[in-house]
């Protein structure tokens, strides 16, 4: 496993991280698989584990904390997030000082930790002044409850404004962002990557395999695999990706992966990591074999001619999309 600095900061994170968004905790067998994946990842050099208060209503945090207790605290980096509703009350969501402090305390309690390494604003909150949110996060760094903070799925304008407020108010720095980024969704290349490079902000990406589209399990002219995410995901994100155009790109990308003696998942993750500004890619795994495969992406070099072929296949053009 290779490690990269979190932007310009001193914290080192594994190029491949393990996230908890899709962790299945329904049934003893699912729990065993999830625990085995976490332990396998740690044993193979993954030191960055991502979670959120909203994942499984807090159960994902509790589960992750129980597994991480077996490891030295100094040997891993753990993150959580705040924003989504955790109750029905008017103050039980968002990025107000009240909600951030209450949910941070709950996340620490869930994971039985004294501090979080990273803490993210899960989305942007238009109902709370950005100054209030950033001051609160800076205060939590001062108190030692979090070490670094950042945002997830904020627009270029929102990130730029936040960086300006931090400087103007002399706050602890915004150190990291967590956006979606993959071969099929490259919007952060247009402005956000440049902003982060200029200010030394680390980028840890989620959905690097585009909801599973870039694993190669969904093929043109073939039925959707039984038990795959496309058969059960409530918001149908992957189903919306299964267009004729995207599946045609997948077929071409699989050929490139085979020419490089690898598979599409490894190629897609390594493609993500081709950018030095990317500190880590956050992966998910529903079985240990998936994780074992994904680990090989760290350090995998894609030759320049193959990168040019991929670029031609993807045929990316800057566009504006809804963020968050």
C-alpha positions, 0 to 999 in steps of 0.5 A: 500500500502506498500513502499520500499526504492529505493535500499540503498537510502532514497527515498520511492516508492510504491511496485506497480507503474503505468506506461504510456507506454501503456496509450491510449490517442486516444479519449475522453473515453480513456483519461477519463479511463487513468485519472481515473486510475491515480487518483485511483492509487494515492488514493490507495497509489501509489506514483510512476508514470513512463513515458518517452519522447518517449511515444506518442511523448511527449503526455504521459508526458503532460497528466501525468503532467496535472493529477499530478498537482492536487496532492501535489508535495511532495506526489508523485515520477515521472520519465521519460527517454531519448534515443529514437529519438524525431526528425529526426536530428542526435542529436535528439536521444541518450545519448549525453550531448546535447540531454539529456539536451534538452530532460530533459528540454522538459520533465520538460516543458511537465509535468510542473515540476521543477524537476524529481524524477527519470531520466533513460537512456532508452537504452544504446548508443554505440555512446556516451562515457559513461563518457559524459552521466554519467557526464551530469546526475550527473550535472543535479542532482547538478542543482536540475533538477533530484534527482536520475538517472539510466538506463533501459535495460543495460547489466551487463557489462555496469552497472558495468562499469558505477558504476566504472566510477561514483566512479572514476570520483566522480560523483553523484551515479547511484541509480536505474535500470529499467529492464524487469523482470517477471516469463517468463524473469528472466535474471536479476537474473543471474548477475544484481540482485547481482550487484545491491545488492552489490552497493545498486542500486534500481530495478524498474521492467517493464512488470511484467505481461509479456506483459499480458501473466501472467494476465490469459486472454490468455488460452490454446486452447482458442481464443485470447480475442477480444480487448486484446493487442495481437490483436493490439500491433504493435511489436507483443511482446505478440504474440511471447509469446503465445507458447504452452509451456508458455500457459501450464505454465500459466494453472499450475500457475492459479491453484496455484493462485486459491489455494491461493485464488487469481488470476494470476496477483496478484500472478505474481506481488507478485512473483516479489516482493518476492525479497527484491532488487526489489523496485517497479513493474511498472504496466499498466492498460487499465481499473480501474478494472485491477488497482484495482486488481493489487493493492492487490499484495502489501503485498501479501505473497506467502508461501514457498511451493507455491514458490517451486511449481512455481519454478518447473513449471517455470524450469528456467535455466540461459541463455544469451539474447539480452538486450535493 
